[in-house]
Amino acid sequence: MRRLFAIILASIFALSASAESADSLVVKPKSRYPVFGMWRNSYFATGASLDKPLSQYSADAKFQLSLGLRLWNIKGKADIFFTYSQHSVWDIYQESCPFRETAYNPGVWAAWQVTEQTRLLFGIEHESNGQKDELSRSFNYATVAVLYEPFSHWRFGGRIWYGYYDHDTMFDYYDYRGVFHIWATYHTLNDRFSATALVNPSNIFRNYNIQLEAAWKMAKRGDWIPSLYVQFSSGYGDTMLDYDRYHCKIRIGISLMNNKLGLY
């Protein structure tokens, strides 16, 4: 798996270099997105459960890496991307420090700038934990997102998804994950500080998964500046393997925030 991940990263960098070389030969309408960069937020954070006694079994670490490669800009109006996200929950405080789960999430996306304040995105994604038999979890789906920024300090977004999952091991998946989530982000004008609240209702509106996060960039300028990061999550779906198990956790760490896109 490590070799496969290394090959994927090498391919991304190679394609990025080829795209930049091609862009230098042909004059094209300017895109709002870089050729290569972050897609969703990337972070490493550690913390513990708030509903269990503190121990090596209730504390862990969680990290996410998310990258996007812009493949094509269509007359300055739309962009096509290949994206790859990977998120892991790591039982770092237990003996031998095992990984509880690593989920792999490649996708292809198209983004349109509908108005100056509104963006529309359509994607097709695969998400799986790389396991087999009864531990296997996989989800193939189409998704649509709307991002709206009516004010200089606020961004709002919503995303819906629907697709096929393994009914043998995830027969009630929608009952816990639902089919959409919405979020609101407050940020300073220089994006040095941002805070987001995300709500994800279950399919039958019996449960609500909530995620709150805040980030403070360590320097005022620059896109790849690390931020101090705190994340609170309550609900279901902390991992694909335990999608039907309730959790309530707070984690603190370091992040690289993609405030220019703001997709969740």
C-alpha positions in Angstrom: 0.0 0.0 0.0 2.9 2.4 0.8 4.4 1.6 -2.6 1.0 2.3 -4.3 0.7 5.6 -2.5 4.2 6.6 -3.5 3.4 5.8 -7.2 0.2 7.9 -7.0 2.1 10.9 -5.6 4.9 10.6 -8.2 2.2 10.5 -10.9 0.5 13.6 -9.6 3.8 15.6 -9.5 4.7 14.4 -13.0 1.2 15.4 -14.4 1.5 18.7 -12.6 4.8 19.5 -14.3 3.4 18.5 -17.7 0.4 20.7 -17.2 2.5 23.7 -16.2 4.8 23.1 -19.3 1.8 23.0 -21.6 0.3 26.1 -20.0 3.5 28.0 -20.8 3.2 27.3 -24.5 -0.4 28.2 -25.0 -2.2 31.4 -23.8 -5.3 30.3 -21.9 -8.0 32.0 -19.9 -6.9 32.3 -16.3 -8.2 29.8 -13.8 -9.1 30.6 -10.2 -7.4 27.5 -9.1 -3.7 26.4 -9.1 -2.5 23.6 -11.2 -1.6 21.6 -8.1 -2.5 22.2 -4.5 -4.7 21.2 -1.6 -8.2 20.1 -2.2 -9.8 19.7 1.2 -8.0 20.7 4.4 -5.0 18.7 5.5 -4.2 18.2 9.2 -2.7 16.1 11.9 -4.4 16.3 15.3 -4.4 14.2 18.5 -7.0 14.1 21.3 -9.3 11.9 23.3 -13.0 11.0 23.8 -15.1 13.3 25.9 -17.5 10.6 26.9 -15.0 8.1 28.1 -12.3 8.0 30.9 -8.9 9.2 29.6 -6.7 6.3 28.7 -4.5 4.9 25.9 -7.6 3.4 24.4 -9.8 6.6 24.4 -7.0 8.8 23.0 -5.7 8.7 19.4 -4.5 10.7 16.5 -6.3 11.6 13.2 -4.8 13.0 10.1 -5.9 13.8 6.6 -4.0 14.6 3.4 -5.9 16.0 0.5 -4.5 17.1 -2.9 -6.0 18.3 -6.2 -4.5 18.4 -9.7 -6.2 20.7 -12.2 -6.3 18.8 -15.5 -8.2 21.2 -17.7 -9.5 24.8 -17.7 -12.5 25.2 -20.1 -12.4 28.8 -21.5 -11.9 30.3 -18.1 -15.4 29.2 -17.0 -14.9 25.7 -15.6 -12.1 23.5 -14.3 -11.7 19.7 -14.2 -9.7 18.1 -11.4 -8.3 14.8 -10.3 -8.4 14.7 -6.5 -7.0 12.3 -3.9 -7.7 12.4 -0.1 -6.5 10.0 2.5 -7.5 10.0 6.2 -6.4 7.8 9.0 -7.2 7.2 12.7 -4.1 6.1 14.5 -4.1 4.5 18.0 -0.8 6.2 18.7 -0.9 5.7 22.4 -1.4 2.0 22.4 1.4 -0.6 22.4 2.8 -1.0 18.9 0.8 2.1 17.8 -1.6 0.4 15.4 -3.6 2.2 12.7 -7.3 1.7 13.4 -8.2 2.5 9.8 -6.9 4.3 6.7 -9.5 5.4 4.1 -8.6 6.2 0.5 -10.7 8.7 -1.5 -9.8 9.4 -5.1 -12.2 11.4 -7.3 -12.8 13.5 -10.4 -14.4 16.9 -10.1 -15.7 19.7 -12.3 -16.1 23.2 -10.8 -18.0 26.2 -12.3 -17.9 29.8 -11.2 -21.6 30.6 -11.6 -21.4 34.1 -10.2 -18.8 36.1 -8.4 -20.2 34.8 -5.1 -21.3 31.3 -6.1 -19.5 28.1 -7.2 -21.0 24.8 -8.3 -19.1 21.6 -8.1 -19.9 18.1 -9.4 -17.8 15.0 -8.5 -17.5 11.3 -8.7 -15.6 9.7 -5.9 -14.6 6.3 -4.5 -14.0 5.8 -0.8 -12.8 2.6 0.8 -10.7 1.4 3.7 -8.6 -1.2 1.8 -9.8 -4.1 3.9 -11.5 -7.4 2.8 -14.3 -9.7 3.8 -16.2 -8.5 6.9 -13.8 -5.6 7.5 -14.3 -4.2 4.0 -16.0 -0.8 3.6 -16.4 0.9 0.3 -18.6 3.6 -1.2 -18.9 4.8 -4.8 -21.0 7.9 -5.3 -21.8 11.0 -7.3 -21.8 14.3 -5.4 -22.9 17.9 -6.0 -21.7 20.9 -3.9 -22.7 24.6 -3.8 -20.4 27.2 -2.3 -21.7 30.6 -1.6 -19.9 33.7 -0.2 -22.3 36.6 0.1 -20.2 38.5 2.6 -16.5 39.2 3.0 -16.2 37.3 6.3 -18.6 34.4 5.7 -18.8 31.4 3.4 -21.7 28.9 3.3 -21.8 25.5 1.6 -23.8 22.4 1.1 -23.1 19.0 -0.5 -25.3 16.0 -1.4 -24.2 12.5 -2.4 -25.7 9.3 -3.5 -24.3 6.1 -4.8 -23.6 2.4 -4.2 -22.1 0.8 -1.1 -21.5 -2.8 0.1 -24.9 -3.9 1.4 -23.4 -6.9 3.1 -21.2 -4.9 5.5 -22.9 -1.5 5.3 -26.6 -2.2 4.8 -27.7 0.7 7.1 -24.9 3.2 6.0 -27.3 6.1 5.1 -29.0 5.8 8.5 -25.8 7.1 10.0 -24.1 9.1 7.3 -27.2 10.5 5.6 -27.1 12.0 2.1 -26.0 15.6 2.7 -24.3 18.0 5.0 -24.2 21.8 5.3 -21.6 24.1 6.8 -20.8 27.8 7.6 -17.3 29.3 7.8 -16.3 32.6 9.4 -12.8 33.9 8.4 -10.8 37.0 8.7 -10.1 39.0 5.5 -6.5 37.7 5.3 -7.7 34.1 6.1 -5.4 34.0 9.2 -8.2 32.8 11.4 -11.1 30.6 10.3 -13.9 28.7 12.1 -16.3 26.2 10.6 -19.5 24.5 11.9 -20.7 21.5 9.9 -24.0 19.6 10.4 -24.7 16.2 8.8 -28.2 14.8 9.5 -28.8 11.0 9.2 -31.1 9.7 6.5 -34.0 9.6 8.8 -33.1 12.8 10.7 -32.8 10.8 14.0 -29.1 11.6 14.5 -27.0 14.6 13.7 -23.3 14.4 13.2 -21.6 17.7 14.1 -18.1 18.9 13.4 -16.6 22.2 14.7 -13.1 23.3 13.8 -11.0 26.4 14.2 -7.6 27.3 12.7 -5.1 30.1 13.4 -2.4 30.5 10.7 1.1 30.9 12.2 2.1 33.7 9.8 0.0 36.4 8.1 1.1 35.7 4.5 1.4 32.6 2.3 -0.8 29.8 1.2 1.3 26.9 2.6 1.6 28.3 6.1 0.7 25.8 8.9 -2.1 26.7 11.3 -2.8 25.8 14.9 -5.9 23.6 14.7 -8.6 22.3 16.9 -11.5 19.9 15.9 -14.5 18.8 17.9 -16.7 16.0 16.4 -19.8 14.3 17.8 -21.9 11.7 16.1 -21.2 8.7 13.9 -18.8 7.9 11.1 -15.4 8.8 12.7 -14.1 5.9 10.6 -15.8 3.8 7.8 -15.2 0.7 9.9 -17.1 2.1 12.9 -19.6 4.1 10.9 -22.4 3.0 13.3 -20.6 3.6 16.5 -21.1 6.9 18.4 -18.1 9.1 19.2 -17.5 12.5 20.9 -13.9 13.7 20.5 -11.8 16.8 20.6 -8.4 16.9 18.9 -5.7 19.5 18.6 -2.9 19.8 16.1 -1.5 21.4 13.0 -3.3 22.0 9.7 -2.9 23.3 6.2 -6.3 25.0 5.4 -7.7 25.5 1.9 -9.7 28.6 2.6 -9.8 29.6 -1.1 -12.0 26.6 -1.9 -13.5 25.7 1.5 -15.0 22.3 0.4 -16.1 19.7 3.0 
